[in-house]
Amino acid sequence: MGDAMARYDTIGHGYADLRRPDPRLQCAIDRALGDCSSIANIGAGTGSYEPPGRTVVAVEPSEVMIRQRRPGAAMCIQGAAEEIPLESKSVDAAMTVLSAHHWKDLEKGLCEMQRVARRRVMIVTWVPDSPAFWLTQDYFPEIRAHDQTIFPASDVLEKLLQRTIGEAAVETFPIPHDCQDGFLCAYWRRPASYLRDDVRGVMSSFARIDAFGGLAKLRQDLVSGRWMTRNSALMNLESLDLGYRIIVCEIRS
């Protein structure tokens, strides 16, 4: 819990404002949860994507994140994915959204999700064997290089899920051009957004690097028009597959 909690205690300020749930991702998550009525949200953060109309208990290691949960949000228990403070088979489903890469032990966390859930485990994550993204390809290659060390490739993840939980059904979630949730790839059609300190401040990827050189290059390319020359085709797209996946595993009986 230590590394992830320390990171989010540092970058978590302002999270509730800039990491608002995108309604299209919310709908996709609701579909993935199906008719499960009780949910444990692991690595819950400020409560984004906790499904309405269901009984939800949240588990989150960072006090900074817990304090930003909105009034009326689900009950939140401070705790780590590797030791979920819930009884075995106490909820229909366990979910985690863009959190698993911060866990100290992914396999242990998945086993814990399997332990507390009766029926289903749902994960939203990113896979490194994904299409190239101009931000990390041209300006911050160190981000992608690091992410490839903390996110398992699709085939590795699916085998891990099959071993620990059950067969994995994988759905691609293309990122809308006007995505409301400010995760790393959200601004793929709004490049100037990455120049904003507050936008980068809620992205864990930027907390690990010195961004000065990449930002200077991006700023120069936006002024000169070089970015648009390279990426003009993106302006005609409504959404883009950048490696985000929704994965559902039915728990073996």
C-alpha positions as CSV (number, residue, x, y, z in Angstrom):
1,M,0.0,0.0,0.0
2,G,2.9,2.4,0.8
3,D,4.0,3.4,-2.7
4,A,0.5,3.9,-4.2
5,M,-0.8,5.7,-1.1
6,A,2.2,8.1,-1.0
7,R,1.8,8.9,-4.7
8,Y,-1.9,9.7,-4.4
9,D,-1.4,11.6,-1.1
10,T,0.8,13.8,-3.3
11,I,-1.1,14.1,-6.5
12,G,-4.6,13.5,-5.2
13,H,-5.4,17.1,-4.5
14,G,-7.8,18.4,-7.1
15,Y,-8.7,14.9,-8.2
16,A,-12.4,15.3,-7.6
17,D,-12.5,18.3,-10.1
18,L,-10.4,17.0,-12.9
19,R,-11.0,13.3,-12.7
20,R,-14.8,13.4,-13.1
21,P,-16.5,10.2,-14.4
22,D,-17.1,10.2,-18.1
23,P,-20.7,9.1,-18.7
24,R,-19.8,6.8,-21.6
25,L,-17.4,4.9,-19.5
26,Q,-19.9,4.9,-16.6
27,C,-22.5,3.2,-18.9
28,A,-19.9,0.6,-20.1
29,I,-19.1,-0.2,-16.5
30,D,-22.7,-0.5,-15.5
31,R,-23.2,-2.9,-18.4
32,A,-20.2,-5.0,-17.3
33,L,-21.6,-5.3,-13.8
34,G,-24.8,-6.7,-15.1
35,D,-27.4,-7.5,-12.5
36,C,-24.9,-7.6,-9.6
37,S,-26.6,-5.6,-6.8
38,S,-23.8,-5.3,-4.3
39,I,-20.3,-4.0,-5.3
40,A,-16.9,-3.6,-3.7
41,N,-14.9,-0.8,-5.4
42,I,-11.2,-1.5,-4.8
43,G,-8.8,1.4,-5.2
44,A,-11.9,3.6,-5.2
45,G,-10.3,7.0,-5.1
46,T,-12.9,9.8,-4.9
47,G,-15.7,7.5,-5.9
48,S,-15.8,7.9,-9.7
49,Y,-17.7,5.2,-11.5
50,E,-19.4,3.7,-8.4
51,P,-22.6,2.5,-9.9
52,P,-25.8,4.2,-8.8
53,G,-28.8,2.2,-7.6
54,R,-26.6,-0.5,-6.1
55,T,-25.1,-1.2,-2.7
56,V,-21.5,-0.1,-2.9
57,V,-18.6,-0.3,-0.4
58,A,-15.4,1.4,-1.3
59,V,-11.9,0.5,-0.3
60,E,-9.1,3.1,-0.8
61,P,-5.6,3.4,0.8
62,S,-5.2,7.2,0.5
63,E,-6.6,9.6,3.1
64,V,-6.3,12.5,0.6
65,M,-8.6,10.7,-1.8
66,I,-11.0,9.6,0.8
67,R,-11.5,13.2,2.0
68,Q,-12.5,14.2,-1.5
69,R,-15.3,11.8,-1.8
70,R,-18.5,13.6,-2.6
71,P,-21.4,13.9,-0.1
72,G,-23.6,10.9,-0.5
73,A,-20.8,8.7,-1.9
74,A,-20.6,5.1,-0.8
75,M,-19.1,4.1,2.6
76,C,-15.3,4.0,2.2
77,I,-12.9,1.9,4.2
78,Q,-9.2,2.7,4.2
79,G,-7.3,-0.4,3.0
80,A,-5.2,-2.0,0.3
81,A,-6.2,-4.3,-2.6
82,E,-3.8,-7.0,-1.3
83,E,-5.7,-7.2,2.0
84,I,-9.2,-6.1,1.3
85,P,-10.9,-5.5,4.7
86,L,-14.2,-7.3,3.8
87,E,-15.6,-10.7,4.5
88,S,-15.3,-13.5,2.0
89,K,-18.1,-13.7,-0.5
90,S,-19.7,-10.6,1.0
91,V,-20.6,-8.8,-2.3
92,D,-21.9,-9.9,-5.7
93,A,-19.0,-8.2,-7.6
94,A,-15.7,-6.6,-7.0
95,M,-14.6,-3.8,-9.4
96,T,-11.5,-1.6,-9.9
97,V,-11.1,1.3,-12.3
98,L,-7.6,2.3,-13.5
99,S,-6.1,1.3,-10.1
100,A,-4.6,-2.1,-10.4
101,H,-1.3,-0.8,-11.8
102,H,-0.7,0.9,-8.5
103,W,-1.0,-2.2,-6.4
104,K,2.2,-3.7,-4.9
105,D,1.2,-7.2,-5.8
106,L,-1.3,-7.6,-8.7
107,E,-1.9,-11.3,-8.4
108,K,-2.6,-11.0,-4.6
109,G,-5.0,-8.1,-5.3
110,L,-6.9,-10.2,-7.9
111,C,-7.1,-13.1,-5.5
112,E,-8.5,-10.8,-2.9
113,M,-11.1,-9.6,-5.3
114,Q,-12.0,-13.2,-6.1
115,R,-12.3,-13.9,-2.4
116,V,-14.7,-11.1,-1.5
117,A,-16.9,-11.5,-4.6
118,R,-19.6,-14.2,-5.1
119,R,-20.1,-13.8,-8.8
120,R,-18.0,-11.4,-10.8
121,V,-14.8,-9.3,-11.0
122,M,-14.7,-6.3,-13.3
123,I,-11.5,-4.4,-14.1
124,V,-10.8,-1.3,-16.2
125,T,-7.2,-1.1,-17.1
126,W,-4.7,-0.2,-19.9
127,V,-2.7,-2.7,-21.9
128,P,0.8,-1.9,-23.2
129,D,0.4,-3.9,-26.4
130,S,-1.9,-1.0,-27.6
131,P,-1.8,1.5,-30.4
132,A,0.9,4.2,-30.2
133,F,-0.1,7.5,-28.6
134,W,1.5,10.7,-29.9
135,L,2.0,12.0,-26.3
136,T,4.2,9.2,-25.2
137,Q,5.6,8.4,-28.6
138,D,6.8,11.8,-29.5
139,Y,7.2,13.7,-26.2
140,F,7.3,11.5,-23.2
141,P,8.6,8.0,-24.2
142,E,9.7,7.5,-20.6
143,I,6.1,7.3,-19.6
144,R,5.3,4.4,-22.0
145,A,8.6,2.7,-21.1
146,H,7.7,2.8,-17.4
147,D,4.0,1.8,-18.0
148,Q,5.2,-1.3,-19.9
149,T,6.9,-2.4,-16.7
150,I,3.8,-2.1,-14.5
151,F,1.0,-3.1,-16.8
152,P,0.9,-6.7,-18.0
153,A,0.4,-7.3,-21.7
154,S,-3.0,-8.5,-22.8
155,D,-2.1,-12.2,-23.1
156,V,-0.3,-12.2,-19.7
157,L,-3.1,-10.4,-18.0
158,E,-5.8,-12.8,-19.4
159,K,-3.8,-15.8,-18.3
160,L,-3.4,-14.3,-14.8
161,L,-7.1,-13.6,-14.6
162,Q,-8.0,-17.1,-15.8
163,R,-5.7,-18.6,-13.2
164,T,-6.8,-16.5,-10.3
165,I,-10.5,-15.8,-11.0
166,G,-12.0,-17.3,-14.2
167,E,-12.3,-16.8,-18.0
168,A,-11.8,-13.2,-19.0
169,A,-14.1,-11.4,-21.4
170,V,-12.3,-8.3,-22.8
171,E,-14.0,-5.2,-24.3
172,T,-12.2,-2.3,-25.9
173,F,-13.2,1.1,-24.7
174,P,-12.2,3.8,-27.3
175,I,-11.6,7.2,-25.6
176,P,-14.1,9.9,-26.7
177,H,-12.5,13.0,-28.0
178,D,-14.3,15.0,-25.3
179,C,-13.6,12.6,-22.5
180,Q,-14.6,14.2,-19.1
181,D,-12.2,12.1,-17.0
182,G,-8.7,13.5,-17.1
183,F,-6.7,10.3,-17.2
184,L,-3.5,10.2,-19.3
185,C,-5.0,9.6,-22.8
186,A,-8.1,11.7,-22.3
187,Y,-6.9,14.7,-24.2
188,W,-5.7,13.0,-27.3
189,R,-7.6,15.5,-29.5
190,R,-6.9,18.5,-27.1
191,P,-3.1,18.6,-27.0
192,A,-2.8,22.0,-25.4
193,S,-4.4,20.6,-22.3
194,Y,-1.2,18.7,-21.4
195,L,0.6,22.0,-21.0
196,R,-1.6,22.8,-17.9
197,D,-0.1,22.1,-14.6
198,D,-3.4,21.2,-13.0
199,V,-4.3,18.7,-15.7
200,R,-0.9,16.9,-15.4
201,G,-1.1,17.2,-11.6
202,V,-3.8,14.5,-11.4
203,M,-2.0,12.1,-13.7
204,S,0.2,9.6,-11.9
205,S,2.4,9.2,-14.9
206,F,3.7,12.8,-14.7
207,A,4.4,12.4,-11.0
208,R,7.3,10.1,-11.8
209,I,9.1,12.1,-14.5
210,D,10.8,15.5,-15.1
211,A,8.4,16.8,-17.8
212,F,10.2,20.0,-18.7
213,G,11.9,18.9,-22.0
214,G,8.8,17.1,-23.3
215,L,6.5,20.1,-22.5
216,A,8.9,22.5,-24.2
217,K,8.9,20.4,-27.3
218,L,5.1,20.0,-27.3
219,R,4.6,23.8,-26.8
220,Q,7.0,24.5,-29.7
221,D,5.2,22.0,-32.0
222,L,1.8,23.5,-31.2
223,V,3.0,27.0,-32.0
224,S,4.8,26.0,-35.2
225,G,1.9,23.8,-36.4
226,R,4.1,20.7,-36.5
227,W,1.8,18.9,-34.1
228,M,-1.2,19.5,-36.4
229,T,0.8,18.4,-39.5
230,R,1.6,15.1,-37.8
231,N,-1.7,14.5,-36.2
232,S,-4.3,16.2,-38.4
233,A,-6.1,12.9,-39.1
234,L,-7.1,12.7,-35.4
235,M,-9.3,15.8,-35.8
236,N,-11.8,13.8,-37.8
237,L,-12.2,11.0,-35.2
238,E,-14.9,10.9,-32.5
239,S,-13.1,8.3,-30.4
240,L,-9.8,6.5,-30.4
241,D,-8.5,3.1,-29.2
242,L,-5.5,3.9,-27.0
243,G,-5.4,0.6,-25.0
244,Y,-8.1,1.0,-22.4
245,R,-9.9,-2.3,-21.7
246,I,-12.9,-3.4,-19.6
247,I,-12.5,-6.9,-18.5
248,V,-15.1,-9.1,-16.8
249,C,-14.4,-12.4,-15.1
250,E,-17.1,-14.7,-13.9
251,I,-16.0,-16.4,-10.7
252,R,-15.6,-20.2,-11.0
253,S,-18.0,-22.0,-8.6
